[in-house]
Amino acid sequence: MMYPVIRKLAVIAFFTCLVSASMAQDPGPKNKLSSTERTESKPFRILTNGKQITVQTIKNISKIIVWTSGGNRFVEQSNIEASSYNFTIPAKEKFVFMMLELQGGKRFTEKIGVQQ
């Protein structure tokens, strides 16, 4: 006689745990962008040829700063007003960081790896 009551309580407890576990998972904010909306194409391309780097853009470049992982700036140029810019990476650097500002004030940062 007690078995049907225990069975009903076990089923109720199981479904209660199942519902509370599913509600505990936060799906995040509703206004999150989907992965296709988040990845916006960059308005520039970085071409590498050994230590020689070329940056090509759709709009004109107004400012570019390039620095090493140690924080040393080796390129800092403003008022470029061209759609392409070339520079050479120092001898022993494996990667550098670049900040690119296009006309209109939009800024982009990029980590550039260099093969030795």
N, C-alpha and C positions, 0 to 999 in steps of 0.2 A: 504494500500500500504506500509506503514512503518513496518508492522508486519513481513513480510518475512526478511527484512533487519535486524531488531532487533533480530530475531530468529537466523539468520546466525551468527551475532556478538556474541550472547550468546554461541552458540555451539563452535565457534572459541576460545572464552575466556575460556570456560570449558576445552577444550582439551589442551590449552596452560598451564593452571594451573595443569592439570593432568600430563603432560609430565615434567614440571619443578619440581613438587613434587616428581616424581619417580626418577629423576636424582639427586635430592638433597640428597637422602639416600646413604651414603657411604658404600659400601660393605666391606670395609677394604682392607688391602694389599692382593695381589693375592697369596703370598707365605705363607699364614696362614696354619697351619696344621689342619687337620680335627680332630674331637674329638677322633676318634679311634687312630690316629697317635700321638696325644698329650699325651695320658695316657700310659706311658711306665711302664711295670711291674717292681716293685722294686725287687732288688736282695737280699732282706732280709725279714724276718718275725719277728714280735714282739709278744711274747707270755706273757700273764700276768696271775699271780696266786696270787691275793690279792696285796700285796706290792712287791712281787718278780717278776722281769722282766727278761725275757730271750730274747736275740737277736740272731737269727740264720741267717747265710748268705750263699750265694753260694761260694763266694770267701773268703779268710781270711781277718779278720779285722786288720787294721794297727793302728787305733786310734779311741777312743770313748770319748766323753765328754757329760755329762748329767748335767743339771742345773735346778733349780727351777724357778718359775715365778718371784721371787724376784731377780734373777740373781746369786744366790749362787751355785757354782759348788760343787757337791758332788761325782762325778765320773770324773776322768781325767786320762785316761790310754792310753799309746802309746806302740807300738811294741808288740801288743797282739799276732799276727800271729796264730790266731785260728778262726774257723768258727762259734763259739758260745761264748756268753758272758752273765753272770748273774750279776744282781745288785739288791739292795733293795732300794725302795723309802723311804725318810724320813717320819716320822709318820703323820704329818698333811697336807701333800701336796696332792692336788686333781689332778694335772697334772704336768708334767715335760717336758722339751725339750731335745732332743738328737741330737748330731751331730756324724755321723758315717762316717769314712773314710776307704774305702776298699783298698786292694792292687791294685796298679795302679793309686792311687790318686783320684779316684772318691769319691765325698762327697755327703752325704744325710743328711737332717735334718727332724725331725719328732716330732710332739707333741704327747705325750703319756698321756692319761687320765687313772685315777685310781679310781676304785670304793672303797668307804670306807667300 
